[in-house]
Amino acid sequence: MWRNRNVFYDDAGIPHEADGDVRIANEVISDITMNAAAEVNGFVSFTEGIVDGFAKLLQGELAEGIYIRNVGKETEQRNAVQIDVSIIVQYGTVVQDVAAELQRVIKQRVEEMTGVFVARVNVNVHGISVVAKNKKEGYLHESD
């Protein structure tokens, strides 16, 4: 859970702090991450690797291939997260470009929608999805 102070602005644009906290569950950050990734060209899906499968047992994975960790003690921001994603990219795309765009979009969406500071987005590319047309049967076949 992430806590943010609830700030509102009056008619004159002056900020005031409301009583109480706003709590944001890790599942919300995970959902935003999934939707943000869908915006990126070349992203196919999240996945888990061998190491990820073991880490899932230890860290409590929220969704396949998405891990969220509190890094507030490592940064100057009290509410700071690190988001690790494991992905499959589309064959023919520039892997580095897809990863960089994922980092940018995930960070932007999570911060603008939750107010939680995203210190890092680590992208682990675990595979490439190839979509090829089968000449004999005329249908698309996907393989990793």
N, CA, C and O of each residue as an XYZ file, in Angstrom:
576
protein
N       0.838     -1.192      0.000
C       0.000      0.000      0.000
C       0.877      1.246      0.000
O       1.892      1.309      0.692
N       0.479      2.204     -0.763
C       1.200      3.476     -0.835
C       0.281      4.557     -0.317
O      -0.900      4.604     -0.661
N       0.831      5.423      0.511
C       0.033      6.509      1.074
C       0.441      7.826      0.446
O       1.627      8.127      0.316
N      -0.527      8.586      0.069
C      -0.310      9.929     -0.436
C      -1.163     10.882      0.365
O      -2.288     10.560      0.748
N      -0.632     12.034      0.611
C      -1.423     13.074      1.250
C      -2.465     13.549      0.255
O      -2.170     13.714     -0.929
N      -3.658     13.765      0.720
C      -4.747     14.206     -0.131
C      -4.738     15.731     -0.171
O      -5.109     16.386      0.803
N      -4.315     16.286     -1.291
C      -4.243     17.739     -1.452
C      -5.322     18.161     -2.439
O      -5.503     17.545     -3.490
N      -6.032     19.222     -2.078
C      -7.021     19.764     -3.002
C      -6.760     21.258     -3.152
O      -6.073     21.864     -2.330
N      -7.317     21.847     -4.214
C      -7.092     23.261     -4.504
C      -8.417     24.006     -4.426
O      -9.436     23.548     -4.944
N      -8.383     25.167     -3.767
C      -9.610     25.954     -3.678
C      -9.800     26.753     -4.963
O      -9.011     26.625     -5.899
N     -10.851     27.584     -5.011
C     -11.168     28.345     -6.220
C     -10.055     29.288     -6.632
O      -9.938     29.629     -7.809
N      -9.238     29.713     -5.684
C      -8.132     30.622     -5.982
C      -6.870     29.860     -6.386
O      -5.841     30.474     -6.671
N      -6.941     28.541     -6.413
C      -5.781     27.742     -6.791
C      -4.793     27.513     -5.665
O      -3.659     27.101     -5.905
N      -5.214     27.777     -4.438
C      -4.335     27.597     -3.283
C      -4.472     26.160     -2.780
O      -5.580     25.689     -2.522
N      -3.325     25.458     -2.640
C      -3.402     24.068     -2.181
C      -3.726     23.969     -0.695
O      -3.233     24.755      0.114
N      -4.551     23.005     -0.352
C      -4.889     22.711      1.040
C      -4.781     21.206      1.235
O      -5.100     20.425      0.340
N      -4.329     20.816      2.411
C      -4.228     19.393      2.700
C      -5.509     18.924      3.377
O      -5.940     19.490      4.382
N      -6.100     17.894      2.820
C      -7.320     17.331      3.401
C      -6.942     16.404      4.548
O      -5.816     15.910      4.618
N      -7.878     16.177      5.431
C      -7.646     15.244      6.524
C      -7.636     13.822      5.983
O      -8.485     13.449      5.174
N      -6.664     13.031      6.438
C      -6.606     11.623      6.054
C      -5.597     11.347      4.961
O      -4.991     12.257      4.394
N      -5.436     10.083      4.685
C      -4.507      9.608      3.664
C      -5.270      8.938      2.534
O      -6.412      8.509      2.697
N      -4.616      8.860      1.393
C      -5.110      8.071      0.278
C      -4.171      6.878      0.168
O      -2.958      7.054      0.063
N      -4.713      5.679      0.191
C      -3.896      4.469      0.100
C      -4.091      3.831     -1.269
O      -5.217      3.623     -1.722
N      -2.985      3.531     -1.907
C      -3.014      2.943     -3.246
C      -2.387      1.554     -3.171
O      -1.219      1.419     -2.808
N      -3.148      0.537     -3.507
C      -2.666     -0.845     -3.452
C      -1.702     -1.128     -4.600
O      -1.801     -0.529     -5.671
N      -0.773     -2.045     -4.363
C       0.160     -2.463     -5.410
C      -0.577     -2.998     -6.632
O      -0.094     -2.861     -7.756
N      -1.732     -3.600     -6.423
C      -2.522     -4.119     -7.540
C      -2.936     -3.001     -8.496
O      -3.044     -3.222     -9.702
N      -3.166     -1.811     -7.964
C      -3.519     -0.663     -8.805
C      -2.334     -0.293     -9.688
O      -2.494     -0.054    -10.885
N      -1.146     -0.246     -9.093
C       0.065      0.076     -9.854
C       0.311     -1.002    -10.910
O       0.712     -0.694    -12.033
N       0.074     -2.248    -10.555
C       0.226     -3.354    -11.504
C      -0.755     -3.216    -12.669
O      -0.372     -3.408    -13.823
N      -2.004     -2.890    -12.383
C      -3.009     -2.710    -13.439
C      -2.639     -1.557    -14.371
O      -2.786     -1.666    -15.588
N      -2.163     -0.465    -13.803
C      -1.743      0.683    -14.619
C      -0.573      0.276    -15.505
O      -0.521      0.644    -16.679
N       0.366     -0.484    -14.944
C       1.522     -0.962    -15.706
C       1.075     -1.818    -16.887
O       1.591     -1.659    -17.993
N       0.124     -2.720    -16.668
C      -0.383     -3.578    -17.751
C      -1.015     -2.750    -18.862
O      -0.759     -2.987    -20.043
N      -1.834     -1.787    -18.486
C      -2.508     -0.959    -19.488
C      -1.536     -0.044    -20.214
O      -1.685      0.190    -21.414
N      -0.542      0.477    -19.504
C       0.463      1.338    -20.132
C       1.275      0.548    -21.158
O       1.559      1.048    -22.246
N       1.641     -0.669    -20.817
C       2.435     -1.499    -21.728
C       1.682     -1.774    -23.025
O       2.291     -1.851    -24.091
N       0.371     -1.921    -22.941
C      -0.441     -2.195    -24.128
C      -0.377     -1.046    -25.135
O      -0.687     -1.240    -26.310
N       0.021      0.147    -24.685
C       0.142      1.308    -25.571
C       1.414      1.276    -26.417
O       1.523      2.020    -27.392
N       2.373      0.429    -26.058
C       3.703      0.466    -26.672
C       3.778     -0.479    -27.870
O       3.489     -1.670    -27.758
N       4.173      0.076    -29.017
C       4.373     -0.714    -30.224
C       5.523     -1.687    -30.022
O       6.592     -1.295    -29.553
N       5.317     -2.930    -30.366
C       6.368     -3.930    -30.234
C       6.267     -4.755    -28.970
O       6.895     -5.810    -28.869
N       5.486     -4.293    -27.998
C       5.249     -5.082    -26.786
C       4.216     -6.145    -27.125
O       3.183     -5.846    -27.723
N       4.502     -7.412    -26.733
C       3.567     -8.502    -26.991
C       2.873     -8.929    -25.713
O       1.644     -8.959    -25.651
N       3.658     -9.262    -24.683
C       3.054     -9.724    -23.435
C       4.069     -9.707    -22.306
O       5.272     -9.558    -22.520
N       3.546     -9.866    -21.096
C       4.402    -10.074    -19.937
C       4.650    -11.570    -19.826
O       3.851    -12.378    -20.299
N       5.756    -11.930    -19.203
C       6.090    -13.341    -19.028
C       6.924    -13.501    -17.777
O       7.379    -12.519    -17.191
N       7.120    -14.724    -17.377
C       8.034    -14.953    -16.270
C       9.128    -15.899    -16.725
O       8.868    -16.903    -17.387
N      10.358    -15.562    -16.358
C      11.494    -16.423    -16.666
C      11.729    -17.391    -15.518
O      10.951    -17.434    -14.565
N      12.792    -18.160    -15.607
C      13.120    -19.131    -14.559
C      13.371    -18.427    -13.242
O      12.840    -18.824    -12.205
N      14.186    -17.376    -13.282
C      14.489    -16.625    -12.064
C      13.229    -15.954    -11.540
O      13.003    -15.901    -10.331
N      12.405    -15.441    -12.456
C      11.170    -14.768    -12.050
C      10.223    -15.716    -11.330
O       9.568    -15.327    -10.363
N      10.148    -16.954    -11.793
C       9.273    -17.929    -11.151
C       9.642    -18.157     -9.699
O       8.769    -18.271     -8.839
N      10.941    -18.223     -9.428
C      11.403    -18.389     -8.046
C      11.154    -17.113     -7.250
O      10.702    -17.163     -6.106
N      11.452    -15.966     -7.865
C      11.250    -14.679     -7.183
C       9.779    -14.467     -6.857
O       9.446    -13.844     -5.848
N       8.899    -14.984     -7.710
C       7.455    -14.859     -7.489
C       7.062    -15.465     -6.144
O       6.234    -14.912     -5.421
N       7.655    -16.585     -5.825
C       7.357    -17.228     -4.551
C       7.823    -16.378     -3.374
O       7.170    -16.337     -2.332
N       8.953    -15.701     -3.546
C       9.525    -14.912     -2.454
C       8.894    -13.527     -2.327
O       8.687    -13.036     -1.217
N       8.589    -12.900     -3.461
C       8.165    -11.499     -3.451
C       6.662    -11.306     -3.531
O       6.177    -10.209     -3.257
N       5.935    -12.299     -3.883
C       4.490    -12.135     -4.010
C       4.136    -11.369     -5.266
O       3.697    -10.220     -5.200
N       4.322    -11.996     -6.397
C       4.053    -11.371     -7.683
C       2.581    -10.999     -7.793
O       1.705    -11.743     -7.351
N       2.321     -9.849     -8.381
C       0.955     -9.362     -8.538
C       0.316     -9.897     -9.813
O      -0.799    -10.418     -9.790
N       1.021     -9.765    -10.905
C       0.561    -10.274    -12.187
C       1.787    -10.881    -12.848
O       2.915    -10.487    -12.553
N       1.573    -11.825    -13.728
C       2.707    -12.487    -14.356
C       3.646    -11.471    -14.990
O       3.236    -10.685    -15.844
N       4.906    -11.489    -14.570
C       5.919    -10.630    -15.162
C       5.979     -9.217    -14.626
O       6.723     -8.405    -15.176
N       5.232     -8.873    -13.575
C       5.268     -7.523    -12.998
C       5.583     -7.628    -11.513
O       4.888     -8.319    -10.768
N       6.640     -6.936    -11.088
C       7.038     -6.912     -9.678
C       7.148     -5.461     -9.235
O       7.722     -4.639     -9.950
N       6.615     -5.137     -8.080
C       6.659     -3.769     -7.554
C       7.329     -3.818     -6.192
O       6.956     -4.608     -5.325
N       8.328     -2.954     -6.021
C       9.086     -2.957     -4.775
C       9.214     -1.533     -4.249
O       9.441     -0.597     -5.015
N       9.067     -1.379     -2.942
C       9.235     -0.081     -2.294
C      10.720      0.235     -2.217
O      11.494     -0.544     -1.661
N      11.121      1.376     -2.774
C      12.527      1.793     -2.718
C      12.652      3.162     -2.065
O      13.630      3.874     -2.291
N      11.669      3.528     -1.260
C      11.672      4.829     -0.603
C      12.898      5.078      0.246
O      13.372      6.211      0.327
N      13.421      4.041      0.879
C      14.607      4.203      1.722
C      15.861      4.460      0.898
O      16.836      5.007      1.412
N      15.847      4.073     -0.375
C      16.993      4.245     -1.261
C      16.966      5.589     -1.987
O      17.954      5.970     -2.615
N      15.862      6.300     -1.911
C      15.723      7.576     -2.613
C      15.324      8.659     -1.621
O      15.096      8.392     -0.441
N      15.247      9.872     -2.119
C      14.803     10.985     -1.279
C      13.284     11.030     -1.172
O      12.744     11.753     -0.335
N      12.595     10.271     -2.005
C      11.134     10.237     -2.014
C      10.632      9.183     -1.031
O      11.084      8.039     -1.072
N       9.722      9.545     -0.164
C       9.168      8.580      0.793
C       8.363      7.486      0.092
O       8.530      6.301      0.380
N       7.507      7.887     -0.813
C       6.695      6.937     -1.580
C       7.335      6.733     -2.941
O       6.952      7.382     -3.915
N       8.304      5.840     -3.014
C       8.987      5.561     -4.277
C       8.937      4.066     -4.546
O       9.089      3.250     -3.637
N       8.722      3.722     -5.808
C       8.668      2.315     -6.185
C       9.646      2.019     -7.310
O      10.044      2.892     -8.081
N      10.009      0.758     -7.364
C      10.737      0.218     -8.506
C       9.803     -0.797     -9.135
O       9.236     -1.644     -8.445
N       9.646     -0.710    -10.441
C       8.788     -1.644    -11.162
C       9.681     -2.474    -12.082
O      10.394     -1.930    -12.925
N       9.634     -3.791    -11.912
C      10.376     -4.717    -12.765
C       9.371     -5.451    -13.638
O       8.399     -6.016    -13.138
N       9.611     -5.440    -14.949
C       8.728     -6.155    -15.860
C       9.540     -7.132    -16.708
O      10.658     -6.827    -17.123
N       8.975     -8.289    -16.954
C       9.561     -9.295    -17.836
C       8.626     -9.429    -19.027
O       7.428     -9.666    -18.871
N       9.196     -9.273    -20.231
C       8.336     -9.146    -21.411
C       8.783    -10.017    -22.582
O       9.892    -10.548    -22.619
N       7.864    -10.133    -23.531
C       8.108    -10.693    -24.860
C       7.891     -9.534    -25.836
O       6.913     -8.797    -25.716
N       8.800     -9.374    -26.800
C       8.661     -8.316    -27.801
C       8.362     -8.924    -29.165
O       8.598    -10.109    -29.400
N       7.847     -8.104    -30.045
C       7.492     -8.525    -31.398
C       8.746     -8.624    -32.258
O       9.591     -7.729    -32.237
N       8.866     -9.704    -33.007
C       9.972     -9.875    -33.942
C       9.953     -8.736    -34.956
O       8.892     -8.343    -35.440
N      11.133     -8.209    -35.274
C      11.240     -7.138    -36.254
C      11.286     -5.752    -35.639
O      11.574     -4.777    -36.334
N      11.009     -5.651    -34.350
C      11.106     -4.355    -33.681
C      12.501     -4.219    -33.080
O      13.192     -5.215    -32.868
N      12.905     -3.000    -32.811
C      14.188     -2.752    -32.155
C      13.958     -2.933    -30.658
O      13.279     -2.130    -30.018
N      14.530     -3.993    -30.116
C      14.275     -4.381    -28.727
C      14.583     -3.236    -27.769
O      13.801     -2.963    -26.858
N      15.708     -2.569    -27.967
C      16.103     -1.467    -27.083
C      15.074     -0.333    -27.115
O      14.785      0.278    -26.086
N      14.527     -0.058    -28.293
C      13.517      1.005    -28.414
C      12.220      0.628    -27.697
O      11.604      1.463    -27.034
N      11.813     -0.626    -27.834
C      10.595     -1.089    -27.153
C      10.781     -0.979    -25.641
O       9.894     -0.498    -24.937
N      11.938     -1.424    -25.144
C      12.215     -1.373    -23.700
C      12.239      0.064    -23.192
O      11.673      0.357    -22.139
N      12.887      0.960    -23.927
C      12.969      2.367    -23.511
C      11.588      3.016    -23.488
O      11.274      3.782    -22.576
N      10.767      2.712    -24.486
C       9.411      3.273    -24.530
C       8.553      2.717    -23.396
O       7.755      3.446    -22.807
N       8.711      1.436    -23.090
C       8.003      0.848    -21.945
C       8.380      1.570    -20.660
O       7.509      1.916    -19.862
N       9.672      1.799    -20.457
C      10.124      2.500    -19.255
C       9.464      3.872    -19.151
O       8.957      4.253    -18.096
N       9.480      4.604    -20.260
C       8.933      5.962    -20.266
C       7.429      5.964    -19.990
O       6.951      6.715    -19.139
N       6.688      5.124    -20.709
C       5.227      5.130    -20.606
C       4.761      4.618    -19.241
O       3.857      5.200    -18.642
N       5.364      3.540    -18.746
C       4.966      3.005    -17.439
C       5.217      4.034    -16.352
O       4.344      4.283    -15.521
N       6.408      4.638    -16.347
C       6.734      5.656    -15.338
C       5.733      6.808    -15.399
O       5.194      7.227    -14.374
N       5.491      7.314    -16.604
C       4.585      8.454    -16.775
C       3.170      8.134    -16.295
O       2.586      8.904    -15.532
N       2.618      7.008    -16.735
C       1.237      6.666    -16.372
C       1.074      6.431    -14.873
O       0.122      6.926    -14.271
N       1.997      5.679    -14.261
C       1.885      5.398    -12.825
C       1.983      6.690    -12.027
O       1.200      6.906    -11.102
N       2.934      7.549    -12.372
C       3.099      8.795    -11.619
C       1.911      9.729    -11.793
O       1.442     10.317    -10.819
N       1.413      9.876    -13.031
C       0.309     10.817    -13.239
C      -1.007     10.299    -12.669
O      -1.863     11.097    -12.287
N      -1.186      8.992    -12.605
C      -2.451      8.446    -12.116
C      -2.475      8.217    -10.606
O      -3.547      8.203    -10.001
N      -1.297      8.035     -9.989
C      -1.271      7.719     -8.554
C      -0.542      8.743     -7.700
O      -0.804      8.838     -6.501
N       0.369      9.510     -8.291
C       1.196     10.416     -7.502
C       2.355      9.715     -6.821
O       3.132     10.354     -6.110
N       2.486      8.403     -7.026
C       3.602      7.639     -6.466
C       4.808      7.842     -7.379
O       4.694      7.711     -8.598
N       5.967      8.164     -6.790
C       7.190      8.386     -7.556
C       7.758      7.049     -8.022
O       7.952      6.138     -7.218
N       8.024      6.934     -9.322
C       8.627      5.721     -9.875
C      10.116      5.988    -10.048
O      10.527      6.726    -10.944
N      10.917      5.378     -9.181
C      12.360      5.592     -9.215
C      12.995      4.904    -10.417
O      13.890      5.459    -11.054
N      12.533      3.697    -10.726
C      13.098      2.917    -11.827
C      12.034      1.997    -12.411
O      11.141      1.513    -11.716
N      12.169      1.775    -13.719
C      11.418      0.711    -14.385
C      12.467     -0.166    -15.061
O      13.101      0.252    -16.030
N      12.647     -1.375    -14.552
C      13.602     -2.320    -15.132
C      12.853     -3.249    -16.074
O      11.840     -3.845    -15.706
N      13.367     -3.364    -17.300
C      12.731     -4.198    -18.314
C      13.638     -5.387    -18.618
O      14.791     -5.215    -19.014
N      13.112     -6.578    -18.432
C      13.827     -7.818    -18.752
C      13.139     -8.455    -19.945
O      11.981     -8.862    -19.856
N      13.854     -8.543    -21.070
C      13.286     -9.118    -22.286
C      13.594    -10.614    -22.281
O      14.758    -11.013    -22.314
N      12.549    -11.436    -22.241
C      12.708    -12.886    -22.151
C      12.445    -13.617    -23.458
O      12.663    -14.825    -23.542
N      11.981    -12.906    -24.475
C      11.729    -13.606    -25.723
C      11.224    -12.693    -26.816
O      10.906    -11.524    -26.597
N      11.164    -13.274    -28.009
C      10.672    -12.568    -29.186
C       9.541    -13.401    -29.771
O       9.669    -14.618    -29.908
N       8.446    -12.756    -30.111
C       7.307    -13.439    -30.713
C       7.378    -13.266    -32.222
O       7.453    -12.149    -32.735
N       7.351    -14.389    -32.915
C       7.411    -14.367    -34.372
C       6.041    -14.747    -34.906
O       5.500    -15.798    -34.562
N       5.491    -13.898    -35.736
C       4.228    -14.211    -36.395
C       4.561    -14.414    -37.866
O       5.015    -13.491    -38.542
N       4.336    -15.608    -38.350
C       4.677    -15.925    -39.736
C       3.482    -16.570    -40.425
O       2.686    -17.262    -39.790
N       3.367    -16.341    -41.701
C       2.275    -16.947    -42.461
C       2.711    -18.324    -42.950
O       3.781    -18.482    -43.537
N       1.880    -19.291    -42.700
C       2.122    -20.643    -43.175
C       1.664    -20.689    -44.631
O       0.474    -20.550    -44.914
N       2.607    -20.884    -45.551
C       2.276    -20.824    -46.979
C       1.286    -21.909    -47.406
O       0.399    -21.656    -48.222
N       1.436    -23.104    -46.860
C       0.561    -24.214    -47.264
C      -0.867    -24.033    -46.774
O      -1.821    -24.246    -47.522
N      -1.007    -23.640    -45.515
C      -2.340    -23.592    -44.921
C      -2.915    -22.178    -44.860
O      -4.106    -22.008    -44.602
N      -2.078    -21.157    -45.095
C      -2.556    -19.792    -45.178
C      -3.018    -19.174    -43.879
O      -3.877    -18.293    -43.906
N      -2.489    -19.593    -42.738
C      -2.877    -18.965    -41.477
C      -1.640    -18.469    -40.734
O      -0.508    -18.828    -41.059
N      -1.882    -17.661    -39.760
C      -0.779    -17.109    -38.984
C      -0.433    -18.048    -37.846
O      -1.310    -18.616    -37.195
N       0.837    -18.197    -37.624
C       1.327    -19.050    -36.538
C       2.254    -18.218    -35.666
O       3.150    -17.542    -36.172
N       2.042    -18.266    -34.367
C       2.870    -17.497    -33.442
C       3.747    -18.450    -32.658
O       3.294    -19.487    -32.172
N       5.019    -18.075    -32.545
C       5.935    -18.873    -31.727
C       6.827    -17.941    -30.938
O       7.068    -16.807    -31.349
N       7.328    -18.424    -29.786
C       8.231    -17.635    -28.947
C       9.655    -18.104    -29.156
O      10.578    -17.569    -28.541
